[in-house]
Amino acid sequence: MKVAIVQEHVDASRGGAETSTLELARELARLGPRVTLIAASRGPGPATLESDSADQSAAGVAVHWIDVGAAGKLARTRRFVAGAAALCDGTFDVVHAISPCPGCDVYQPRGGLYPEAIERSLAPTPPGWRRALHRLGKRLNARQRYLTRVERQTLTSDPPPRLAALSKYVAEQVRRRCLGFPADRIHVIFNGVNMTPRTELDRAAQRRALGLADGARCVLFVAHNFKLKGLRELIRAAAVAPRPSWQILIAGRDRPEPYERLARRLGVAGWLRFLDASSDLRPLYAAADVLAHPTWYDPCSRVVLEAIRCGLPVVTTRWNGAADAVTPERGVVLDEPDDVAGLAAAIDSLARRGRAAAPRSGTSDCPELSMARHAIELLKLYEELSAQRRR
């Protein structure tokens, strides 16, 4: 079986969707299909994947580069969509689109639907003139308008694609925003990650390496978009938390200055430590007591699934599709990110309770959250599509 995976950007340093695409391509290739990743390149000639982690994740996967030139973002995206749609002509047995692509067989919006993502990106801004200004900026974003239109074309094509939703939340987005989309074409194929604990990591040693005092309550926050993922709310929760203080480790590439100012104003500046983004978060998962992910929007957060697989309790919100995996033993799901008192109480309770023993890699490390399981379920969907065509 020849499978094409359509994703405009494949640089794993950009974020979770790109990392997941590369992991998925590798896992599918291991199962037997001949997998080709369709991606954008800014110039002719040989191209390589854009990071070492991407190269490793895509081992054994062919890459078909679409030359999109060096024009502006909108022009490059238009060229990529046109080039990818041209490949939906029978060249491949299954075209699995992550970036919207009219004519694809399977559409898997790893960022959720564009209208939902745009609407939820406004949620952290309080109602008023600032939110109105941000909304206007979104409407003036020509590339977002174009991708929203292409996504609508993808979902309303005849016949429509199979919708591979990463979570119940994404499936609900389709039902609510795409009225008339056939219910029997929506498949919840829950997200997965390749992260498993490193059994050689010693928790005490990792805490010493980070300079954490014995008994300190270590709260981990991981994100590249601090505002959307709730860092402001976490800092406010620290200010109302029961003493003793927390040590908040923040891993990501966003600007720290606004959050440092907020922490100083609330008297908790000494609780924060900003770390360089790391490709391997397992030492941080080993050292922490709680992962705080009070996100305003996440179709199905990788970091929450990774933390669970490493035995780290999590606090997240109902706006995260990964909340489906958070049982009472694994953590707490809040209704809203700005429930600051609830967030503080949940973190304090989980820190007092203590973390679960990290499972042994390769044994009981939550296989239901693995990318291997995710790929197997997708392959079954591909085979179902192929069988229908033969009939």
N, C-alpha and C positions, 0 to 999 in steps of 0.2 A: 504494500500500500504506500502510495506517495502522498505525503502530507505537507502542505505549506502553512506556515505560521506567519501571519502578517502583523508586523509591529514596526512602526516608523522608526523609533529610537531603540537601540539595543545596548546602550551604555549602562552597565549595572550601577554606576555611581549616581545615576539620575534619581533612583528611587526603587520602591518595592515592585511596581508593575514590570519594570525592565528586568529586574533580578528574577522575578517569578517566570517571566517569559523564557529566559535562558535556562532556568532549572527545568521547566516543563519540556522544552525542546530536547534536552539531554535525556530526560526520563522516557519520553516517547521513543526516541531513537533506540534506547536500550530494550524496548518492548518489541522491536522489529520493524516498524515503519521506516521508510526513507524520508527523513525530515529535512525540509529546506526552510530556513528562516528568510523571510522577505523583509528587507530593511532599506533605509535611505542612506545614500552616500552623496557627499557634496561635490564629487568630481569623478571623472573617468579613471580607469586603470585599477590596479589591485587595491583592495581595501582590507582593513583588518577590523575586528571588533575593538571597541574603544577603551577597554580596560582589561587588566590581567584577570580579574575575577570573571569578566564576561568570556574571555578566551577559555578559561577553565570550565565554566558552566556549559559552554556550547560544544564541548568535545564530541566529535563524531557527527556533528550537524553541519550540513551544507548551508552556505549563505548566498543568497541572490541579492546583489546590491542594485538598487534603482538609483540611477544618477539624477539627483534633483537640482544640481547646480549650486551656485553660491548666492542666489538671490535672497530676498527677504523670507521670513518664516512662512507667511501665507503662500507665497509662490512655491516654496519647497514642498509644503504639505500638499498643495494641489497636484504637483507633479508626482508625488509619491502615491496619492490615492489613484490617479489615472493609471500609473504603471502597475500598481497592485491589482486593480480591477481588470486590467487586460490579461492577467494571469488566471482569471476565473473562467477559462475557456476550455477546460478539459485537460489542461497540462497536468493537473494534480487530481488525485482521487478525492481529496478533501482539502478545502481551503478554510483554515481556521483563522478568523480575523480577530485580533485584539484591538488594533486601530480600525475604525470603521471602514468597510470596504463593500460597496454594493456588489451583489453577486456571490458573496461568500456562502459557504455551507453552514458554518458554525460561527456565531458571533459571541465573543467572551469579553465584555467591557470590564477590564480589570480595574478601571477607575470609576466604575458605575456609569450610569447614563449621564451624558453631558448636562442636560437640564438640572438633574439632581445635584451634580457636583457643583455647578455654578450657584444654585440656590443655597446650598449648605455652606459654600465658601463665604457667603455674606453673613451667616448666622453669628460668628464671633463679634461682629460689629453691632453695638446697641442700636435699636431703632432711632431714626432721626436723620439729620442731614448727612452725617458721615456714611451711613449705610446707603442712603439715596445716591450719594456721590460714587460709592463703590459699585452700586448696581449699574449706574450710567457707564462707568468704565468697562464693566463686563459687556454691556450692550454694544459698546464701540470697538470691542476686540474682534477684528475681522476674522482672525483665524478661528477663534472659538465659535463664531457664528457659522463659519463654513463647516467646521467639524460637526456641529449640531445638526446642520442640514444634511450632511452626508450620512450621519448616523440614522436620521429619520428615513432617508432613502434606503439604507441597508435593512432596516426593520420592516419597511413596507413593500419590499420587493416581492415579486410573485414567481415562485413561492417564497415565503419569508424564510430566513435561516433558522436553524436551531439556536436557541439562546442558552448558553452555558453560564448560568449565574453562579458567582463565587459564594453566595450566601443567600439566605432567605430574604435579607434586606434588599439585595440586588434584584431578586425575582419580584419582590413587591414593587420596586421602582418601575419595572416593565409593566406590570399589571395596572399600576396607577397612572403612568404617563403615556402608555401606548395602548389606549383603549382599542379593543378589537384584535390585539395580537393573540394568535391561537394559544390557548392554555396548554395544549398537548405538545407545543414546541418549546416550552420553558422547562429546563432541566436544572435543578439545583445540584451542582457538582462542587462541593465545598472546597475551599482553597486548601493548599498544603504548602509545606516548607521542607527544605532539606536539612534544616538545623537539627542536630542532635547534640546532647551534652558531651563535653570532652571529659571522659572519666578520669584523666590524669590531673585535672585541675583540682587543686586543694583550695577550698573556700577560704580558710584562714590565711593562706599565703596570698591569695588574690586581694583580700582585704588589706593585708599589710602593705602590699605593693601600691595600693591606692591611698595609703595613709589613713585608713579608717580606724578609729579607736575601737577597742574592745567594747562590745555592747551597743555601739552606735547603730541607729536605725537608718539603713541606707535605702533610699528611694531612687530608682532608675527611671529616667525619661529619655526616650530615643525618638527622634523625628528630624526631618529636614525642613518642615514648615511649622515653626514653633507656635504661631498664632492658631492655625487650624487644629493642631493636635493638643492644644489646651495647656501650654506652659504657663500662661498668665493665670489660669484657674488653679494650677498646682501651686504656684507661688502664694496666691491668696489663701489657699488651704493651709500652707505651712504657717502662715501668720496667725491662724486660729487653732492650730493643732495643739493637743496637750503636750506639755513638756515631758521628757527631755526633747531637745531639738532633733530634727532630721538632718542627714547629709544627703543632698539631692545631687546626683550625678546626671549631667545633661550631655548626651552624645548626639551631635548633628552639625549641619553646616549653615544654619541660619544665623542672623545677626544677634549677638547676645546683649548689646547695649540697652535696648528698651527694657529688657527683663531684669538686667542688673539695676537699672534705675528704679523699677517697681520694687524690687527686693530691698533696696536701701530705704525706700520710703516706708515700707512695711516693717523694717527692722529685722529682716531675715537674710540680709546679703551674705552673711557668713555661712549660711546653709547651702549655698549654691556653688557648684564647681562645673565649669564648662570644659568638656573634653573634646579632643579631636575625633572626627568621625572615623570609625574603624570598620574594616570589612569583616572582622571576626568579633562579634559581640559576646561570645561565650564567657570570656573572663569577667565581663561586667555582670552577666546573668548569674555567674557563680558567686560574685561578691555581694550582690544586692539582696535585700529582704523583700522588696515589693517593686513591681513594675507599675508605674502610673502612666496611663494612657487615656486621659479624659478628653477624648477627641470630639470635635464637632462634626467630623465626617470621615468615614473610612468604609469602603465597600467590604473589605475583609482584611484587617491589618495583619501583615506578616509578623511584626514585632510581638504582638500578643501571642500568636501561635508559637513563635520561637521560644518565648519565655515559658509558656506552658510546657513545651517539650523539654525544657531544661529544669523543670520543677519549681519555677519562680512564680509565686502568686501574683495576680494581676488585678488592677482596677481599671475598668473602661466604662463606656457608655452604650446606650441602646442605639446610638448612631454609628456603631461599628458592627459590621456584619460578623466579625470574629466573636462577638458576644455570644453567638450560638454555642461556642466551645467552652464558655466559662461556666463551669458548674460551681456549686457552693464550696467544693473542696479546692477549686482552682482560683477562686477570687470573687470579685464583686462587680456587678453591672449597675451603674447609676442611670437614672432616667435622663438627666441633663448634665452637661459638662460644668455649668455654672452653679451647681449644687455644691458650693464650697464647703459647707459644714459636713455634708454627706461624704464628700471626697476625703476630707481630713479624718473623719471617723473611720472610714473604710480602710485607709492606709494604716492608721494607728492600730486597728483591730488585727489586720493581717500581719503587721510587723510583730505584734505581741504574740500572735498565734504561732509564728515561726513558719518557715518554708517547708514544703514537702521535700523528701529525699529525692534528689535528681535520679531519674531512672537510668539504668545501664543502657548505653548505646547498643542498638541492635537487638534488644530484648523487649522491654515494655515501654519504649520511648514514644508512647502515643502514636502508634502507626496510623490511626484514623486521621491524623493531622499531617501526614507525610505527603510530599509531592509525588512520590511513587504511587500512592493510592489514588491521588488526583489524576495522574496520567492514565492509570488503568481504567478509571471510570470514563475518561474522555475517549479512550480507544474503543470502549464498548459502544459509545455513541457513534463514533466513526463507522464501526462495523454495522451498526443498525442502519445507518444511512446507505452504506454500500449494498446491504441486503435489499433495501427498498428499491434501489435503482435496478438491481438484477430482476426483481419481480416485475 
